[in-house]
Amino acid sequence: MSRPQIVIVGRPNVGKSSLVNRLAGRRVAVVEEQRGVTRDRKSVEVEWRGVTFDLVDTGGWLERGDTLEAKVSQQADRAIAEADHVLLVVDVATGLMEEDRQAARWALRSGRPITLVVNKVDDAVHESAGWEFLSLGAGDPHFLSALHGRGAGDLLDHLVDTLTDRLEEPEVDPNDGALRVAIVGRPNVGKSTLFNKLIGEERSVVHDMPGTTRDAVDTVVETDSGPIRFIDTAGMRRRAKTEAGLETYAVLRSLDALDRADIAVLVIDATVGATGQDQRLAERIAAAGCPAIVVLNKWELIATDERSNVLATVGDKLAFLGDAPVLKTTATSGKGVHRLLPALQESAADYVKRVPTGALNRAIRDLQIKQPAPTGKIRYAVQGAIEPPTFTLFVAGKLPATYLRYVERSLRERFELGSTPLRVRVRVD
């Protein structure tokens, strides 16, 4: 059996190579206070508490501004695709940066288990400052100083425990053919009531006290269109309102449920409307890379003349979810719940849709005739992946971001891809 692979990623100059040296117990990676020193993948064997694994150093995540940086990022892409676990490294000395957010979104989209490592934490003062990285959505931080070794043993214990648990604990068979649907939302919006209505039994505890659900609960339901695995999760609140201990682990399990879901159902309390926390939850759904369906629950409690205002808040707060369907339900009575299953099946079909290469390139030709790019030209395109549909454009010159959005919108309309996320990548010939 091959050894588990743990891949280290993050923006440049956060101390990834220093972390490799510390965990390996010897100097195996070049360390310089200069951006982008590491370019290729480097694998090092590490042994701790009788468990051996490969630690893979990468150049991390780079803005793909030139050919070299694009190749460095491609190496990291390949490493993370083969990883059993990912260490996302950030730097407490510089604080949270936009590149950290982009690196986190990239790592989360991989679907691999992630441990957030806050480096250069030399004392308790730096440790308190490191909690701001919780907003990355990569779980609780592990504080460490790769230079001085502070926290290195605790991190190794965590990694060994994680790898051991994955080997020993039975897991849900990901190939059982069931569509995986995670039901997420703030506390007390009616997730468990909706969950119970969908599966037709009292599987989850329903109570009017926020935070009743502490773990993710899986139930497979046979439908006319095939099996669906519904995952009920604990409500997720802002860090400031999340108590340490049990509730923290509930939030982590909810995030894990998102990572393994094919579709996320975001439940919103219609009597409150879309809030800032709903927006943050939607951002985590987007980071997971799965389609979303928005459910406005408790709809019957809204006065008719107020309903347009509620829908407006959804449009404003969740605009980045694109054309995600918005369903109105009252889970306690079951009204409107029957619309959810057809919406799930439609989203699932769009998520795995493949477009023939010939039809794709005819669409690329037509959209360029209708609206030529101000600079650059798309020579041809291929669909490289599904879940979500991913299109690679081979381009002469450089296309502005606004034109890429036009290409995405045109492809979505042409091939009726609905609300599923799309990825459009560019390769310069």
N, C-alpha and C positions, 0 to 999 in steps of 0.2 A: 504494500500500500504506500502511495506517495505521501510525503510529509505535508502537513497543512501549510498553506502559504498566507502569511500576513504581510500586507502591502502598506507602505507608508506613503501618504500623499499630503498635499497642502501647497499653498503658494510658495514661491521661492523665498529662501533666507529665513525660514522659521525654525531651523535647527533639525531638519529631518536626518541629515547625515550624522550629526552629533548624537541623535537618538539611536541610530543604528549602532554606532560605536559603543554607546553606553549599554544597550541591551545585549550586544554581542560580547561585551567584556573585553574588547580589543579594538585597536584602530584599524578598521577595514575600509572606511569611506573617507574621501578627501573632504576636509572642512575648511571653508574660507568665508569671511564676512563679505561675500560678493554674491549678487543675484545670479542664479542659474548655473552654479558650478556643476551640479549633478545633471547629466544628460541621459545616460543610458540606465537601464535597469541593472541593479546589482543584488544578487541573492546571497544571503549569509545564513549559515546554520546556527541556530540558537537552541540551547538546552536549559530547561528550568524545571526543577522538581520531577525529574525523570521524563518529562515530555519534550520532544524535539520538534521544532518547526523551522521553516524557512522564513527569514525576514527579508523583504524585498524593498530596497531603496529605489526611489524614482525621482525624476526631475520635477514631479508634482504637476500642478495645474498651472499652465501659462496662457496668457492672452496670445492668440495665434496671430501675432503681428507679422512674422516672417517665416520662411521655410524651416529654419532651425527650430524655432519655438514650436512650430506645428509638429515636427518630428518628435520633439521631447514629449509633447502632450500625447501623441499617438502611442509612444512607448508606455506612458502611464495608463492610457486607455487599455492596452493589451494586458498590462499587469493586473489592473483592477478587475478585468473580466475573468481572470484566472484565480482570483483571490478567494480564500475562505473567510478572511476577516480583513478589515481596513482600519488603519490608524490615521485619523485626520488630525494633522498637527497645526496648531496656531501659536502665535507669539504674544504673550501677555505684555511684553515690553512696548510693543507698537500698538497694542489694542486691536479691537475689531476693525477690519478694513473690508472694503467692497470685494476685493479679491478673495478674502476668506469666505464671504457669502457665496461667491461664484464657485469656488472650489468645493464648498459644502453641497451646493445644489448638484454639482457634477457627481460627487461621490454618492450622494443619496440616490440619484437616478440609477446607479448600478444595481441597487437591490441587495448589496452585500451587507452583512452585519458591520456596524461602524462603532469604533471607540474614539471619542473626542479627547485629544491630548493637548493640554495647555502647557506649553514649554516656557522655560526661563522663569519659573516660579521659585525664587530663592528663599522666600520667607512668607509669613502669614499675610503681610500687607499685599504682596503680589497675588496671593491666593484669593483674597477677597475681590480683587479687581478682575479675576478671571471668570467670575460668574456671568459677565456680560455675553460670553460666548454661548450661553444656553440658547440664545435667539437663533443660532444656526440650525436648530432642530435635529442635532446629531446626538442627543442624549446628555446625561450628566458629564461634566468634564473630569478628567483625571489630571491632577496637577503634578508637574514634574520639572526638574531642572536637569536636562541632559548633560550639562557641563559639570555639575557638582554631584549628580547622582540622586538628588532628593526625589523620592517617590518612585524611583525606577523599580525597586522590588515589588511595590504594591501594584504597579502596572503589569509586571510579569506575572504576578499571582492572578490578576484579573484575566489576562490573556489565556493562561493555562486552564483556569476554571471554565472560561468560555469554550475553549476547544474541547475540554473533557466533557462538559455538559452536552455539547453537540454530538459527541460520539456515543454518549450513554443514554440520553433521553430520547424516547420515541418521538418522531416528528410526524406531522401531518403529511401524507403522501402528496407531493405537489403534482403528481401525474394521475390523480384519481379522476380527472376529466371534469371536475366540478368548477364552475365559474366562481371565483373568490370575490366576495363583496364585503368590504369593510364599512360599517355604519359608524360614523364619527360625528362629533359635535361638542359644544359646550355642555357642562352639567345641567341636568334638569330641563332639557329641551324635548324629551320624549323619545330618545333613541331606543331604550329597552321596550317601551310600549309598542313602538313601530316594529321592532325586531320580533316581539312575541306575536303581533298580528300577522306578520309575514310567514312565520313558521307554524302558526296555528296552535301553539301551546305555550304554557308559562315556563319557558326555559330560563329567562333572565329575571332577576328580582326587580320589581317596579315599585318605586317609592318616591314621594315628593321631596325627599331630602337630596340635595346635590351630592354626587359622588358615590351612589350606591354600588355601581358596577366597579369592581376593583381589578378585573382581569378580562382578557379577551375571550369570548365564548364563541366556539364554532358550532354551527348546526348545518347539516346538509339537508336541503329540501329538494325533493323530486318535483319537477315541473314538466309541462308539456314540451318545453324546449330543451330539457336536459337538467341535470343536477346543478344546484346553486349552493355554494357554501357561504352562509351569512356569518359574519364575524361582528358580534356586538362588542363595543369597546367602552372603556371608562371615559367620562368627559374630560376634556383637556382645558386647563385654565392657565392664566398667566403665571409665570414663575413666582412672582411676589405673592400670589394667592395659593400656591401649591405647597402643602405641608410636606415636611421631610418624611422619609420612611415609606409607609404603605402607599400613599397617594403618588409619590414620586415614581415608584415602580409601576403603578397602574398606568401612568402617562407613558413610560417607556414601552410598556406592552402595547399600548395603543399605537404608538409610532411604529413598532414592529409589525402590527397588524396592517398598517398602511403600506409598509414596504412589501408585504407578501400578497397584497390585494391586486386583483385585476381591475376592479372598479371601486371607487369610493363614493359613498352616499353621505353628503354633508347635510345634517339635520339642523335647521334653524328654527328658533321659536318665533313664529310669525307675530306674536303679541309684542315682541321686542324689536324685530327687524334684524337685518344684518349688522353686526357690531364689529368693532376693531378686532376682537378675538376671533370671530368667524372669519375675518379676512386673513388672520395669521394661520388659522387652520387650513384655509384654502391654499395658502402659500405652501404649506407642508404637503398637501395633496399634489400640487403642481410639481414640487420637488421629487415626489415619489414617481412621477411620470405616468400616472394612470388616469383614465377618464373620470370625470366627476358628474354626479347628478345631485342637484340641490333640491332638498325637500323642505318646504315651508310648512311646518307642523302647527297644529292648533289654529288652522285657517278659519274655522267656523267662529272663532272668538273675535275675529276682526270685523269691525263695522264696514259695510259696503263702501262708504265714502272714504275710508282710510286705506283700502286695499291697494290702490294705485301708488300711494306713498310708500307702503311696505315693499312693493315690487321695485320701486325706484331705488331704495336703499340697497337692495340686492344687486341691481345693475351697477350702482356706483362702487360699492365695496368689493364686488367680486368680478369686476370687468375683465381681469386677466385670465379668468377661467373660460373666456370666449363664449361659445354658444352652448354652454352646459345647460341641459334641460332643467327647468324649474317646475316642480310639481307641488300642488297644494293639497295637503292632507289634514285629516284629524284622526290621529292614530287611535285614540280612545274609542271612537265609534267605528273606525275602519273606513271612513269616507275618503275616497281618493287613493287609498293604498293600492287598489287593483291596477293603477296606471304604472306602478313602479316596475313590475316584472317585464312588460313590453319595452320600457325604456332601458332596462338593464340589458336585454337581449340585443337591442339595436346598438347600444354603445359597445357591447362585446364584439359584435360583427364588424363594426367600423375599426376597432382596435387591432384586428388581425387581417384587415383587408390588404390584398396585394393588387397592384396596378401593373398590367403588362407593360413591358419596356416600350413597345411601339406606341401604345396609347399615351404613355407618359410623355414621350418626346413630341408627339403631335400636340399635346396640350402645351408643352413648353414653347413650341413654335408659334402656336396661336396666341398665347399670352404676350409673347414678345412682339408679334405683329400689332396687336391691339395697343400695347403700351411698351415701346422700346425703353431699355434701360438708359439713363443719362450717361453712364459710363459702363464699360464692360459689356460682355455678351455671354449668354449661356450656350455652350456648344452642344451639350447633350446632358441627359440625366438618367439615373438608375435608382430603383428602390432597393436599398441595401438591407432593410430589416422591417419587421413588424413589431407590434407591442411596445411602443406605438409605431405607426408607419413612418419610416425614415427615408428621406430622399436626399441623394447626393447630387449636387449640381457641379458639372465640370465647366469652369468659367475662364474666359479670356479677359483679363483686366480685373477690375474690382467693382462689385455691386454694392450700392448703398443699402443700409439697413431697411430703409423705407421700401425699396424695391423687393427685398427678400420677403417682407411682410405681404406685399402684393402677390408675389409668387405663391406663398403659402395659402393666402385667401383664394386665389384662383384655382389651385389644385384641390382645395377643400370643396369648392363649389362644383368643379368639373367632375370629380369622382364621388360626390355625395358622401364625404367622410364625416359629416355631422359634427359632433362636438368633441371627437377624440383628439388628444394631443397629436401634433405633428412635429417632426424634427426635420429641418432643412439645413443640410450641411453644404459647405462650399469647398471645392478643391480647385486651385488655380493651375491651369495647364501651362 
